[in-house]
Amino acid sequence: MVKLDLTIDADSRYPFNRKQIKEALVRVLTENTEETGEYKISLSVVGERKIRELEKKFFDRDEVTDVLSFPMKEGGDAPEDPDGMSLGDIVICYPQAKRQAMQWNKLLDDEIEFLACHGLLHLLGIHHE
């Protein structure tokens, strides 16, 4: 059985369904990992200024993006941790998620769920073309 120790850091002006996000992340872990046990993930929901800072600092791009992933270990391989496997950090830009939800006619919680799961796949080393 997969367990998830999820730390969420989000300003109160960025409301979203935390339970929905955690359930979706557990589902992704269950479907994409062979190991059972506890995984640790940090999820931050930020504004445009912060996501732009991170893009500039780590990717040398001056732009706003929807989600960034920072694996604990390059390539998505998590280091051994006696209290669980620390996979890394996911950062979602709330205003960008909101724009995308409107563009795709989705609920904001569903878009944040999609972005969190997308970020988790990157932490697991699963990348898109």
N, C-alpha and C positions, 0 to 999 in steps of 0.2 A: 504494500500500500504506500502510496506517495503522500507525504505531508509537506506542507509549505509554510515556512516562517516568512511572512510577507510584511515588510516594513513600508508603510506609506507615509510620504511627506507631501502634504498639499495644503495650500492656503485655503482658509474657509470660504474664500470668494470663488473657489473652483469646486463646486459640489458635483459628486458623482457617486454611483453605487459601488461602494468598496466590496461588498459581499459578492456582487456579480463578477467583479474583476478577479477576486481571489478564486472563485469557483472555476472561472474560465482558465486561469493560469494552472490550477491543479489538473484540469482536463488536458491541457497541452502537455504538461509534464508526464502525465500518465500515458498519453499516446506516443510520446517521443523519447522516452527514456526506458532503459531496460532495468535500471537499478531502482529498488524501492528504498524508502528512507525519507529523511527530511532534507529539503532544499531551502536555501535562503535566497531571497531576492529583495532588493530595495527598489521601490517605485516612487519616483518624484513626479509631481504634476506641477508644471511651472508656467510662467508667462513668456511672452515673446522675447523680452530683453534677456532673460536667463538662457533660453534655448539658443539664442543668437550668440551669446558669450561662449557657450559650450561648443557650438559649431566652429566658431573662430579659433578657440583655444586648441581643440583636438583635431579639427579637420581643415583648418585654414580656409573656411568658407564663411563669408559674411551674409548669412541668410537665416531665415526662420524655417525650421523643418517640423514635422509632426512628432517623430519619435527618434530617440537615440538610445543605443545599447552600449554598455561598457562591461564586457566580460571580465571576470576576475582573472582569467588567464587567456592569453591570445589564442584564437582558434576555437574558443568556446569550451575548452576542457577545464572543468572546475578543479581547483586544488582540494586535496583531502582536508576535511575539517572535522574534528572529533564531535562537534555538535550538529553536524549536517554539512551539506555541500553548498558552499557559497557560490552562486552562479554569477552574480554581478548586479549591475544597476540598470534600470530602465528609466528614461526621462521622457515624459510626454508634455507637449506644448498644448495647454488647454484651449487657448484662443484658436489655434490652428485646427485642433480636433473639432471644435465647434463649427468652424467654417466648412470643414470637410463633411461633417454630419449634415449640415444644411445642403451642401452641394449634392450629396448622394441620397438625400431624403431619408436619413437614418436618425434614430434616437442618439443623443449625445453619449449616453452610457454605452450604447452598442459600438460606437466609434472608438471610445476610449478602451473598451474591451478588445476590439480588433487591434488597436495600436499596441496595447500591453502584450497581447499574444504574439504579435509580429516581433516585438522587441525581445520577448522570451525565446522565440525561435532563433534569433541572432545570438543570444547568450548560449544557446545549446549548440551553436556552430552550424545551424541550418540557414543558408542564405539564398536569396532570390537572385535571378539573373539581372 
